[in-house]
Amino acid sequence: MTPILATLPSLLLDPAASAPAQESGLLGAALGLVLGVIQFLVGLSIAAFAINKGFALVSRMLDGLNIWSEIKKRNVAVALLAAGVVLSYTNVIGGGIASMTGGLGAFASADWSSGVSAIVGGVFNLVVALLVAGFGISVTFKVMDKLTTDIDEKQELRSGNVAIGVVYAGILIGVSSMISAGVSGIGGGLTKFLDTLI
């Protein structure tokens, strides 16, 4: 017999016995819903930030090149690089946002201490992701520039070399997956540490 079916006779005999559990569960679920909406709004805001920051980073890497002007000229190479940078940002930052989701589940089940530690760990993870994303992308671009001394990537991108755009976008997206995994590990470790303190 399932646990729900096993408790059904006692609930039918004494419905008031389940009221505190239902109130706690309802409160936790409502709080989880509110936090979920907040998380969604934070995610949208951070997505807008990632797009703007990604385009600014590409422009800076290409010595002030206007991304939208290049896209208007149908420069697919620059468009691919810009898309790769935005995907990289959102990949790394998405891990920070996702780590807060664990806290929502704990709140919904009224496990307040685990919920608080997961949310605090998630926010910390998000801040680390924001800081690391731009740094990781910049370093990757600089390392690739040093490794390919016989290619002037900036000039190739300006002239619309799609192959360079594809390779750089792929490298940045791949590196961002590894960075995201590392950042998630930091957030998970902090959450466990906070669980032991709370």
C-alpha positions as CSV (number, residue, x, y, z in Angstrom):
1,M,0.0,0.0,0.0
2,T,1.4,3.4,-0.9
3,P,2.0,5.9,1.9
4,I,-0.8,8.2,0.8
5,L,-3.3,5.3,0.8
6,A,-2.0,4.1,4.1
7,T,-2.7,7.5,5.8
8,L,-6.1,7.9,4.1
9,P,-8.1,6.2,6.9
10,S,-6.6,8.4,9.6
11,L,-7.2,11.5,7.5
12,L,-10.8,10.6,7.1
13,L,-11.3,9.9,10.8
14,D,-9.4,13.0,12.0
15,P,-9.0,15.7,9.2
16,A,-7.6,18.2,11.7
17,A,-4.5,16.0,12.2
18,S,-3.2,16.8,8.8
19,A,-3.8,20.6,9.0
20,P,-0.4,21.6,10.2
21,A,1.4,19.5,7.6
22,Q,-0.9,20.9,4.9
23,E,-0.3,24.5,6.0
24,S,3.5,24.0,6.1
25,G,3.4,22.3,2.7
26,L,1.2,25.0,1.3
27,L,3.4,27.8,2.7
28,G,6.5,26.1,1.4
29,A,4.9,25.6,-2.1
30,A,3.8,29.3,-2.2
31,L,7.2,30.5,-1.2
32,G,8.7,28.1,-3.8
33,L,6.4,29.6,-6.5
34,V,7.3,33.2,-5.5
35,L,11.0,32.4,-5.6
36,G,10.6,30.6,-8.9
37,V,9.1,33.8,-10.4
38,I,11.9,35.8,-8.9
39,Q,14.4,33.4,-10.4
40,F,12.8,33.7,-13.8
41,L,13.0,37.5,-13.7
42,V,16.6,37.4,-12.5
43,G,17.3,34.9,-15.4
44,L,15.7,37.3,-17.9
45,S,17.7,40.3,-16.6
46,I,20.9,38.3,-16.6
47,A,20.3,37.1,-20.1
48,A,20.0,40.7,-21.3
49,F,23.2,41.5,-19.4
50,A,24.9,38.5,-21.0
51,I,24.0,39.7,-24.5
52,N,25.1,43.2,-24.0
53,K,28.3,42.1,-22.2
54,G,29.0,39.5,-24.9
55,F,28.7,42.0,-27.7
56,A,30.8,44.6,-25.8
57,L,33.5,41.9,-25.3
58,V,33.6,41.0,-29.0
59,S,33.8,44.7,-29.9
60,R,36.7,45.1,-27.5
61,M,38.5,42.0,-28.7
62,L,38.2,43.3,-32.3
63,D,39.5,46.8,-31.4
64,G,36.2,48.6,-31.2
65,L,34.4,46.9,-34.1
66,N,30.7,47.7,-34.2
67,I,29.0,44.3,-34.1
68,W,25.6,45.5,-35.3
69,S,27.2,47.4,-38.2
70,E,29.1,44.2,-39.2
71,I,25.9,42.2,-38.9
72,K,24.1,44.8,-41.1
73,K,26.9,44.3,-43.7
74,R,26.2,40.5,-43.4
75,N,29.5,39.7,-41.9
76,V,28.7,36.1,-40.9
77,A,32.1,35.6,-39.2
78,V,31.6,38.4,-36.7
79,A,28.0,37.3,-36.2
80,L,29.1,33.7,-35.4
81,L,31.8,35.0,-33.0
82,A,29.2,37.2,-31.3
83,A,26.8,34.3,-31.0
84,G,29.5,32.1,-29.6
85,V,30.3,34.6,-27.0
86,V,26.7,35.1,-26.0
87,L,26.2,31.3,-25.8
88,S,29.3,31.1,-23.7
89,Y,28.1,33.7,-21.3
90,T,24.7,32.2,-20.9
91,N,26.1,28.7,-20.5
92,V,28.3,29.7,-17.6
93,I,25.8,32.0,-16.0
94,G,23.0,29.5,-16.6
95,G,24.7,27.1,-14.2
96,G,24.6,29.8,-11.5
97,I,20.9,30.3,-12.0
98,A,20.2,26.6,-12.1
99,S,22.0,26.1,-8.8
100,M,19.3,28.2,-7.1
101,T,16.6,25.8,-8.2
102,G,17.7,23.2,-5.6
103,G,16.8,25.8,-2.9
104,L,13.3,26.2,-4.4
105,G,12.6,22.5,-4.0
106,A,13.8,22.5,-0.4
107,F,11.5,25.5,0.4
108,A,8.6,23.8,-1.3
109,S,9.1,20.8,1.0
110,A,9.5,23.2,4.0
111,D,13.1,22.3,4.6
112,W,14.0,25.9,5.5
113,S,17.7,25.5,6.4
114,S,18.5,23.5,3.3
115,G,16.5,26.0,1.2
116,V,18.4,29.0,2.7
117,S,21.8,27.4,2.2
118,A,20.9,26.4,-1.4
119,I,19.7,29.9,-2.3
120,V,22.8,31.5,-0.7
121,G,25.0,29.0,-2.4
122,G,23.2,29.6,-5.7
123,V,23.5,33.4,-5.4
124,F,27.2,33.0,-4.7
125,N,27.5,30.7,-7.6
126,L,25.8,33.2,-9.9
127,V,28.1,36.0,-8.8
128,V,31.2,33.8,-9.4
129,A,29.7,32.8,-12.8
130,L,29.2,36.4,-13.8
131,L,32.8,37.2,-12.9
132,V,34.4,34.1,-14.4
133,A,32.4,34.2,-17.7
134,G,33.9,37.4,-19.1
135,F,37.4,36.6,-17.8
136,G,37.3,33.0,-19.3
137,I,36.2,34.2,-22.7
138,S,38.8,37.0,-22.8
139,V,41.6,34.6,-21.8
140,T,40.5,32.0,-24.3
141,F,40.5,34.6,-27.1
142,K,44.0,35.8,-26.1
143,V,45.4,32.3,-25.8
144,M,44.1,31.4,-29.2
145,D,45.6,34.6,-30.6
146,K,49.0,33.6,-29.2
147,L,48.7,30.0,-30.5
148,T,47.9,31.0,-34.1
149,T,50.7,33.4,-34.8
150,D,50.4,33.0,-38.6
151,I,46.8,34.1,-38.6
152,D,45.5,37.6,-37.9
153,E,42.2,36.6,-36.5
154,K,40.9,40.1,-36.1
155,Q,41.6,40.9,-39.7
156,E,40.1,37.6,-40.8
157,L,36.9,38.2,-38.8
158,R,36.7,41.8,-40.2
159,S,37.0,40.5,-43.7
160,G,34.2,37.9,-43.1
161,N,36.2,34.7,-42.9
162,V,33.4,32.4,-41.7
163,A,35.7,29.5,-40.9
164,I,37.5,31.6,-38.2
165,G,34.1,32.7,-36.8
166,V,32.9,29.0,-36.6
167,V,36.1,27.8,-35.0
168,Y,36.2,30.6,-32.4
169,A,32.5,30.2,-31.6
170,G,33.0,26.4,-31.1
171,I,36.1,26.9,-29.0
172,L,34.3,29.5,-26.8
173,I,31.2,27.3,-26.4
174,G,33.3,24.3,-25.5
175,V,35.5,26.1,-23.0
176,S,32.3,27.7,-21.4
177,S,31.0,24.2,-20.7
178,M,34.1,23.3,-18.8
179,I,34.0,26.6,-16.9
180,S,30.4,26.1,-16.1
181,A,31.1,22.7,-14.6
182,G,33.8,24.2,-12.5
183,V,31.6,27.1,-11.3
184,S,28.8,24.6,-10.4
185,G,31.3,22.6,-8.3
186,I,32.1,25.8,-6.3
187,G,28.4,26.5,-5.7
188,G,27.7,22.9,-4.7
189,G,30.6,22.9,-2.3
190,L,29.5,26.1,-0.7
191,T,25.9,24.9,-0.4
192,K,27.1,21.7,1.5
193,F,29.3,23.9,3.7
194,L,26.4,26.1,4.5
195,D,24.2,23.1,5.3
196,T,26.7,22.0,7.9
197,L,26.7,25.5,9.5
198,I,22.9,26.1,9.5
